[in-house]
């Protein structure tokens, strides 16, 4: 064992221009159980090959070693600015560099790391934040592996920690704060303070209300994706601090302060009102009648969860860039889209371009009859 103390979910960055870090690297090298991986040359080649050419401060930025304690591996890496520039280069220009810089200042909290795992991972992959706060008290179980992109090696580990590890392995420089005990109403101020946006994916109605209470007080927008028929809720408390929770679907007379006094059975009708059970997909709606009889719980599919990651990321981009996105509800319903597959319309210009491409492919010296 190396004896190097590191968090259980965060990579340790060891810089080439720090004497203490260099000594730590040497200590890790002395441990035969730790693997060193050096693919820095290919990273440097990618950096030098960027268009337009990268500025001098990126080219001269000190390199680093990244220690992943849970993998017992150390990986050679570009410095933080150069790493981000290369890793996100293929985002352009769906996201411009200027937009990437703006989004790179965003702080986002994600509560609930089942559906939230895919969302947090997508946000990290697209570089849409400078900090992620992940909260979930639950552990990975085998039945989670139908939709959470974890593995058998993660069974029994906290869901938020597993998500944080995967994120660290694609971007060790991204700040990720983990709340492995979840968030209580008492902890909520600590969790939300300083955030620009909250993604709420928890099962508890009490926590859904507590998160919104805190968001309203601090004027923080909330996104909630429900992995059935691509349902996405947007609550812009940053623009509408007087907006009613859950779009007012619980009614004007609902007593939010008494929510914790309700039994689980008493909460079910309110959850159905929030989600509008009449709009569930037929198979999900039918499944609710089977829960406790032929099904242990309600079903979720990996594809639906991954779709949620994409739709939330798109909403985050809009909010982060100040683009139009109003409060309300929408659906990205894949089944509906597949039911409406149609032949593409071919314009005259498209036909002309296609003929030109075909002629070019044949070549100038080949004659056709």
N, C-alpha and C positions, 0 to 999 in steps of 0.2 A: 504494500500500500504506500502511496506517495505521501500521505499526511497533509496534503494541501487542502485547506478548508475552502469549500465552494458551496453555493446553494444547490439544492437538489434539482433545480429546474433552470438555472441560469448559467450560460457559458461564462467562463472567466477569460477576459481579454488580457493578454500579456504582450506589452508593447516592446518593440525593438529598441526604443530610445529611453527605456527605463531600467536602471541597473538592478533594482529589486525584482522586476519582472523577468529579466534575463537570468537571474539566479534561480527563480522559480522554474523557468523552462529547463534549466540544467538539472534541477532536482527531479523534475518529471521524467527527463531522459534516463535518469538512473534507475527508474522503476521498470523492470522488464515486462510488467503487465500492462504498460501503457503504450499504445500505438501512436506513432507520429506519421502524419500524412502531409506531404508537401507538394502541392500542385500550384505553387505561386506563379511559376513561369507562364502558365496558360492564362492566369488572371491578369498578369501584367500585359501580356500580348493583347488581350481583350481591351484593357484600359487604353493602351497606346493606339489601338485601332478605332476608337470611338470617333464618330463624326458629329459635329466638328471636333477638332482636336481638343483634348482636355486641357484645362488651364494648368499652369506650373504647380500650383499648390496641391493638386491631385497627384501629379506625377512624382512629387517629392515627399508625399505623405509617408511617415514611417509605417512599415509593415507590422504585423502582429502574429502571435500564435493564439489560437482559440482552444481552450481546454474544456471538453465536455466530460464531466465527471461520470455521468450515467453511462456513457459509452466507453469510458476509459481511453479516450482518444484526444489527441492534440492536432489541430489542423492549421496549416500556414494560411495567412489571409492578408489581403489588402487592408489598408486602414479604413476607418469608418466612412469617410466621404467618398473615397475612390470605390470602395465596395458597393455603396449605395448607387453611385453613378453607373457602374457596370451592371449590377444586378437588375436595375430598373430601366436599362436602356431600351429594352424591347417594348416598354410601355408607350414609348413615343410613336406617334403623336396623338394616340387616343388619350393619353395624359401628357401634356407638354412638360418640359423641365420646370417652367415657372409654376405650373399647377402642382407638379410633384413637390416643389419646395413649400408651397402653401399647405398642402395636405400633410407634409412631413412635420408640421407643427401641432397637429391635432392630437388630443388625448381622448381615448375612448374606453368605456367600461363595458364589459360583457358579463351578464349574470345568467348562469345556466350554460354548462359546457357540454351538453349533448348536441342539440342543434347549434348552440353557440360555438362549439369547436370548429365546425366548418366555416362559420362566419368569421371568427377571430383569425383563423388561418388565412382566409381569403384577404382580409384587411391587411394582414402582415405581408402576404405575397405581393399585393399591389402597392405596398408602401404608403398606405393611406393614413398613417399616424406616426407620432413620435413615441407614444406610450400606450400600452394596453394594460388594463386592469381586469383580471379574470377571477371570477368568484363561483365556486361550486363546492359543496360539502361532500358530494357523493364520489364513490369509487367506480372504476371501470369494471364491468361484469361481462361475461361472455355474451349475454344477450344484447349488449351495447355494440358489439362488433358488426352488426348488420348495417350500421349507419355512422358510427364514429370511426374516423380513419386512424384507429390505433391498432395494436397487435396483441398476440398472446403474451408477449413480454411485458405488456402494460396492465395485465389483469391484476386487480387489487390495488392499483395506484389511483390517487386522486385525479379526477377528470381535469381539473384546472392545471395541475402539474403536468399531466400528459400533454395537454394542448400547449403549455408554455415550452416544454422541451422540443416539440416539433417546430415551433416558431423559432426557437433559438438556433435550430439546426439549419434554417434558411436565412436567418438574419440575427447573428449574435449581438449586433449593436443596437437592436431595438429594445427599448426599455419595457419589460414585462413584469408586472407586480401581481402576485398570486395570493388569493384569499381562499386557502384550502378548507376553511371552516364555513365557507359561504359568507353571506352578509345578513346580520340581524338588523332590526330597526335601530338599535343602539349604535351599530357600526356604520350605518348608512351614511352619516355625514362624512366620515373619513373616506369612505369608498368614492363618493360622488364629488367631493370638493376638488375643484380644478379641472374637472372633466368638461369636454366640449360636447359630448354625446354619449348616450347610454343605449346599449342593445339589450333588451329584456327578453330572456328566453327561459324563465323559470316556471316551474309547475305550480308553485304556491300562490294562491290568490292574495294571501296576506302580504307576501313579498312584492307582488305586482303593485299593490296599492302603496306600500312603503316606498318603493322606488319612485313611483310617480309623485308622491308627496314631496320627496326630496328634490326631484327634478323640477317640479313647479316652483318650489321655493327658490331654487337657484337658476331658473330659466334655462334648463337644459333640454334639448330635444330627445325624444325616445323613439326608437325603432323596434318593432316586434314582428318577427316572421313566424308564421304558423305553417308547418310543413305539410299542408294539404291544399291542393289547388293553388299553390303559390301565393297564399294570402300574406300581404305585407301591410302593417299598420304604421302610420307616421303621425306622431304627436309633437307638434312644433311649439313646445312650451317656451322656447326662446323667443318666438314671435307672438305667441298668444298665451301669456301667463295666466289668464283667467279661463282658459279652455278647460272644459270638464274632462275628467279622466275617462279613458276608454271611449272617447267621442260622445260621452253622455249616454251610452247604451244601457247603463244601469239605472237610469232615470233620475229625476231631480230629488226624489225622496230617499234615495239610498243613503244609509248611514255608514260612511267609510270608517268612522272611528270605532264602530262596533264589529268590524270584519273579523277580528280575532276571536270573537265570542261565538261565531257560527261553527257548527259541526261540519266535518267534511261533506256529509250528505247535503247539508243546507247550502253549501257553497256551490254545488254542482249546477243548479239552475242559473246562478249568476255567471258562472264560467260559460255556459251555453249561450247566454245573452251576449256576452262579450264577443264570442267567436261566431255567433249566428249559426247555430247548428243546422239550420235549414239550408245553408249554403255548403255544407260539407260534401265531399265526394260521396257517391252512393256507397262505395265499399267501406269508407271510414264510418259513415253513418250506420251502416248495418253492423259494423264491428262493435260499436258501443253496446248493442244489445247482447253481445256474446261475451263481454268482459266479465270475468268471474265464473263463467260457465265453460265455454270452450276456448277462451282466450284469457291469458293472465293479465294483460293490459292492452291499451290501445296501440295500434300499429303505426310505424313510421318507416319510410323507405329512404335509403341512402341518396337516391337521385333527387328526391324532394328536398332533403336536407342540403345537398350541394347547391341546388337551385336557390335555396334561401340565402346561401353565402353570396351568390352572384347578385341577387336583387338588393340585399342589404348593402353590399359594396357600392352598387350604383347609386343608392340613396345617400350613402356617406359622401361620395364624391360630390354630389349636388349640394349637400349642406355645407361641406367643407369649402367649396369654391363659391358659395353664395349664389348658386344657380337656383332657378325656381323649383320649389318642392313644397307643396302645401300640405297641411294636415289632412288626414283622411285615410282611406283604405283602398287598396287595389289588389288585383290578382294577376299573377303571371302563370296562367293555367296551361300547362303543356298538353294535357289530354284534349283540351278544347282546341288548341292550335293544330294538333294532329288530326282531329276530326274535320278540320277545315283546310287540309292540304289541297292545293290547286295548281294547275299548270302555270308556269311563269309567263308573264306577258313579255314578248320580245319586241322592242321598239325598232324603228327603221335604222336609227343610229347604231343600236346594238348589233343588228344584222350586218351592217356595213363594217363595223369593227371586227366582227367575227370572220367575215370574208377576208379582210385584210390580214388577219392573223394566220388564216389558212394559207393564203398566197405566200406569206413570209416564210411559213414553215416548209413549203414546197421548195422555195429557193428561186432565184432569178433566172437560172439557166435550165429550168425544167419546164417543158411545155405540156399543157394538158389539152385533151381534145373535148 
